[in-house]
Amino acid sequence: MKAIAVTDQAAGTAGMTLVERPEPEPAINDVVVQVHASGFTSGELTWPSTWTDRFGRDRIPSIPGQELAGVVTALGYGTTGLSVGQRVFGLTDSYRGGGLAEYVAIEARNLAPLPGDVDFTVGASLPMPGLTAWQGLFEHGRLQAGQSVLVHGAAGSVGSMVTQLAREFGAYVIGTGRAGDRQKALDFGAMQFVDLENDALEDVGGVDLVFDVIGGDIQRRSAGLIRAGGTLVSVVGPPEARPADGLAIDFVVASDRAQLGEIVRRVRDGRLRTNIGDIATLDDAVAALNPTERLSGQTIIRVRP
C-alpha cells in the first residue's frame, strides 16, 4: 500500500516521503480500515509517541496521521460493534498513528459510524478539532450557558469548533487571532474579535473560560482575565500561568465514540461547520503538508478518489 512515512524527527514535515508499506493486519479488538480521507495534526511530529512505542522502543519508519475516515475491510479477533463494509471515522492512538496511508489497523473503540450523507473528507476533518473542542469545553472547562469564553485562534480548525460549540451552548464567545482572521472568526459565531497584533487583549474584561491554543505570553495575559471560579483550558502543554482564583487545566484529547456521534450529528443538521483549508491526494500529500504560505483551516488528504 502507499503511505506517508517519516524517519527523521529533526526534519519535521520536510522529511515526509511517499513509500510502499505492507498492508496492516488487525490485532485483537482491531479493525482494518480502507482509508478514504485522513488528516494530520500540526505538531504531531514533535510528539514522542510518533517515534517510539509505550515501552520506549523505536518505531521508525513511522506513518503519522491520527484522523481518518473510511470503510472497514477486516475485523480482528474478538472485535465487536463494527462490521465489514461499514463507513467509519475516528482518531487513532497516538502511539500507532497510521492514518496517512491506504489502510490502517485501529482499535474498534476509537471509531464511530460515519453516516452515508457525510463525505469522507468531512469525516476526516472532525475527530481532532471536534473532540478537542468538546472535551475542552464540556469535560474540562465545565462550560455553563450564559458564561463568556475567550477562544484563541478562533479562525483555526480547533478554534472554529470551540467557537461554534460554545455559541450553541449559550455562551458569549470572544475570538482572537490575526487581523485577517476577523471575518472568518465572526462567520463561525464569535460575537467579538480581538486582533492580537493590534488590539489590547485586556480590553475584553473578565471572562469565565479561556480556551488556549497558543501558550506563552498570550496565555499569561489571558490568565489574568479569568473571573473567580473560572478556568484556563490549554492544549499546548502544562499552563505556564494560572488564574488567581480559578483552575488551569491541560489535557490530551482522547477518542470517544459517543462524542464523535454528537459531533457528526451537528454537522448533518447544520449546527456545525468544518474548517477545511485544502484537500490534496496522497500522491501530493508531502507538498500539501509543507505549504509555502499560511493556510487557514485543515489540510485533508483524500486517499481514495
C-alpha positions in Angstrom: 0.0 0.0 0.0 1.0 3.7 -0.4 1.8 5.6 2.8 3.5 8.7 4.0 6.4 7.8 6.3 8.8 9.8 8.4 12.3 8.7 9.6 13.9 11.9 10.8 12.4 13.8 13.8 14.6 16.8 13.3 13.4 17.2 9.7 9.7 17.7 10.6 7.2 17.6 7.8 10.0 18.3 5.3 11.2 14.7 6.0 8.0 13.1 4.9 8.2 10.7 2.0 5.7 8.6 -0.1 6.6 4.9 0.3 5.2 1.4 -0.2 4.5 -0.4 3.0 2.8 -3.8 3.8 -0.9 -3.7 4.5 -1.6 -4.0 8.2 -3.2 -6.9 9.9 -5.8 -6.5 12.6 -4.9 -7.4 16.2 -7.4 -8.4 18.9 -10.2 -5.8 19.1 -8.8 -4.0 16.0 -10.4 -3.4 12.6 -8.6 -2.6 9.3 -10.0 0.5 7.6 -9.5 1.3 3.9 -8.8 4.9 4.4 -10.7 7.3 2.1 -9.5 10.6 3.7 -7.2 11.5 6.5 -5.9 14.5 8.5 -2.7 15.5 10.0 -2.3 17.3 13.3 0.1 20.2 13.5 2.9 19.3 15.8 2.3 15.6 15.6 6.0 15.0 14.5 7.1 16.6 17.8 5.3 14.0 19.9 7.4 11.2 21.4 4.6 8.8 20.5 5.3 9.3 16.8 8.8 7.9 17.2 8.6 5.3 20.0 6.1 2.9 21.4 4.9 2.9 25.0 8.0 1.0 26.1 10.4 3.5 24.5 11.2 1.2 21.6 12.0 2.8 18.2 9.1 2.6 15.7 10.8 4.3 12.8 9.9 4.5 10.0 6.6 5.8 11.3 3.3 6.5 9.4 1.8 9.6 11.0 -1.8 10.8 10.9 -4.4 10.3 13.6 -7.6 11.5 11.9 -9.3 9.3 9.3 -12.5 8.3 7.6 -13.0 5.2 5.5 -14.6 1.7 5.3 -14.0 -1.3 7.5 -12.4 -4.2 5.5 -11.4 -6.7 8.2 -12.1 -7.5 11.9 -9.6 -8.7 14.4 -10.3 -11.5 16.8 -13.0 -10.5 19.4 -13.9 -7.3 17.7 -17.5 -6.2 18.2 -19.6 -3.1 17.5 -18.5 -2.6 13.9 -18.9 -4.7 10.7 -17.1 -5.2 7.4 -18.2 -2.7 4.8 -19.2 -0.1 7.4 -18.3 3.6 6.9 -16.4 4.9 9.9 -14.4 7.9 11.2 -12.3 8.5 14.2 -8.9 9.0 15.9 -6.1 6.5 16.1 -4.0 6.0 19.2 -1.0 8.5 19.0 1.4 5.6 19.5 0.0 3.9 16.4 -0.9 6.7 14.0 -1.0 5.3 10.5 -3.8 7.4 9.0 -1.7 8.8 6.1 -1.9 5.5 4.3 -4.3 3.5 2.1 -5.1 1.1 5.0 -4.7 1.4 8.8 -5.3 -1.0 11.7 -7.1 0.7 14.5 -8.8 -0.2 17.7 -12.6 -0.5 17.0 -13.4 1.5 20.1 -11.7 4.6 18.5 -14.1 4.7 15.6 -17.7 5.8 15.2 -20.2 5.2 12.3 -20.0 7.8 9.6 -23.4 8.4 8.1 -23.8 7.9 4.4 -24.6 11.5 3.7 -21.4 12.8 5.2 -18.4 13.0 2.8 -15.3 11.2 3.8 -13.3 14.4 3.6 -15.7 16.0 6.1 -15.5 12.9 8.4 -11.7 13.1 8.4 -11.8 16.7 9.4 -13.9 16.2 12.5 -12.1 13.9 15.1 -9.2 16.0 16.3 -10.8 19.5 16.3 -14.2 18.3 17.3 -13.1 16.1 20.2 -10.6 18.7 21.4 -13.3 21.4 21.4 -15.9 19.1 23.0 -13.7 17.8 25.8 -12.1 21.2 26.5 -15.3 23.0 26.8 -17.6 20.4 28.5 -15.4 17.9 30.3 -12.5 20.2 31.4 -13.9 23.7 31.1 -17.4 22.7 32.6 -19.0 25.4 30.4 -22.3 26.7 31.5 -24.9 28.6 29.5 -24.5 32.3 29.8 -20.8 32.2 30.5 -18.2 34.1 28.5 -15.5 32.2 26.6 -12.2 33.7 25.2 -11.2 31.5 22.2 -7.7 31.9 20.9 -7.1 31.0 17.3 -10.9 31.3 16.6 -10.4 31.0 12.8 -8.3 27.8 13.1 -9.5 24.3 12.9 -9.8 23.8 16.7 -10.8 27.4 17.5 -13.6 27.4 15.0 -15.1 24.2 16.5 -14.8 25.7 20.0 -16.5 28.9 18.9 -19.4 27.0 17.3 -20.0 24.6 20.1 -19.7 27.3 22.8 -22.1 29.6 20.9 -24.6 26.7 20.5 -24.4 26.1 24.2 -25.4 29.6 25.0 -22.0 31.2 25.8 -20.8 34.7 24.8 -17.8 34.0 22.6 -14.9 36.3 22.1 -12.5 35.1 19.4 -8.9 36.1 18.8 -6.4 35.9 16.0 -4.6 37.9 13.4 -6.3 40.9 11.7 -7.0 38.8 8.6 -8.9 36.2 10.6 -11.5 38.6 11.9 -14.3 38.0 9.4 -13.8 34.2 9.4 -14.0 34.1 13.2 -17.2 36.1 13.2 -18.6 33.9 10.5 -18.1 30.9 12.7 -20.0 32.6 15.5 -17.7 34.7 17.5 -19.6 37.7 18.9 -16.5 39.8 19.4 -13.0 39.7 17.9 -9.6 40.7 19.3 -6.7 41.3 16.8 -3.8 40.0 18.9 -1.3 42.1 16.9 -3.1 45.4 17.2 -5.8 45.3 19.8 -5.4 45.3 23.6 -6.4 41.8 24.9 -7.1 43.2 28.3 -9.9 45.3 26.9 -12.2 42.3 26.8 -12.5 42.5 30.6 -13.3 39.4 32.7 -14.2 36.0 31.2 -15.3 32.7 32.7 -13.3 30.4 30.4 -10.2 30.7 28.2 -9.5 28.1 25.6 -5.8 28.5 24.7 -4.1 27.0 21.6 -1.2 29.5 21.7 0.6 29.5 25.1 3.4 31.8 26.1 2.7 35.5 26.7 -0.8 35.3 25.4 -1.6 32.6 27.9 -0.1 34.5 30.8 -2.1 37.6 29.9 -5.3 35.6 29.4 -5.0 34.0 32.9 -5.3 37.5 34.4 -8.7 37.9 32.7 -10.4 34.9 34.2 -13.0 35.6 36.8 -13.1 33.9 40.2 -14.0 30.3 39.7 -13.2 30.4 36.1 -11.0 28.0 34.0 -8.0 28.2 31.7 -8.0 25.2 29.3 -4.8 24.6 27.4 -4.0 22.2 24.6 -0.3 23.3 24.3 1.1 21.6 27.4 1.1 22.4 31.1 -0.1 26.0 31.7 2.7 28.5 32.4 0.2 30.8 34.1 -2.8 30.2 36.4 -5.8 32.4 37.2 -5.6 34.0 40.7 -8.9 32.3 41.8 -9.6 29.5 39.3 -8.4 26.4 37.6 -5.7 25.8 34.9 -6.1 22.5 33.0 -4.1 21.0 30.1 -5.3 17.8 28.5 -4.6 15.3 25.7 -7.6 14.6 23.5 -9.0 11.0 23.5 -11.2 9.3 21.0 -14.8 8.8 22.2 -17.5 7.1 20.1 -20.4 8.9 21.7 -18.8 12.3 21.4 -18.0 11.6 17.7 -21.6 10.8 17.2 -22.7 14.1 18.8 -20.3 16.0 16.6 -21.3 14.4 13.3 -25.0 14.8 14.2 -24.4 18.5 14.4 -22.7 18.5 11.1 -25.6 16.7 9.5 -28.2 19.1 10.8 -26.3 22.3 10.1 -25.3 23.3 13.6 -21.6 22.7 13.0 -19.4 23.5 10.0 -16.0 22.1 9.2 -12.9 24.2 8.6 -11.1 22.7 5.7 -8.4 24.8 4.1 -7.0 22.5 1.4 -7.7 19.0 0.0 -4.9 17.0 -1.6 -4.3 13.5 -2.9 -2.0 11.0 -1.2 0.5 11.5 -4.0 0.6 15.2 -3.4 0.4 14.9 0.4 4.1 15.8 1.1 3.8 19.1 -0.8 0.4 19.9 0.8 1.7 19.3 4.3 4.6 21.6 3.6 2.8 24.7 2.3 4.7 27.7 1.2 2.1 30.1 2.6 -0.1 30.2 5.7 -3.4 28.3 5.3 -6.5 29.0 7.4 -8.1 25.6 8.2 -7.2 22.0 8.0 -5.4 20.2 5.2 -7.2 16.9 4.4 -5.6 14.2 2.3 -8.1 12.4 0.0 -6.5 8.9 -0.1 -9.1 7.5 -2.4 -10.9 9.4 -5.2 
